Amino acid sequence: MPNEKPGSKVSGEATLRLNFSSPASAKAAYHALLQEADFSHRGGSRVSLEGRSVIVEISADDPVSLRASINSYLRLMHIIKTVEQDTD
């Protein structure tokens, strides 16, 4: 980055929320996503359950890691939501 000082660190955070039709569906999705929560030297993620919503909080030490984590969770959330719609 042009204005970045030598030795400075770029990091970021993102929060994703996925709403479900029932608390039971949200709980099933929570358990599925919980298996993907990871903590590494380049960042990590935290999955939590709030009623009919699953919240994923992602932190990363660099923009590339943040984008990769967001993309992974979005793909998984899309699959989970598609399965939920197919079972309704």
Secondary structure as UniProt FT lines:
FT   TURN            2..3
FT   TURN            6..7
FT   STRAND          12..19
FT   HELIX           23..34
FT   TURN            35..36
FT   STRAND          39..40
FT   TURN            41..42
FT   STRAND          43..50
FT   TURN            51..52
FT   STRAND          53..60
FT   HELIX           63..87
//
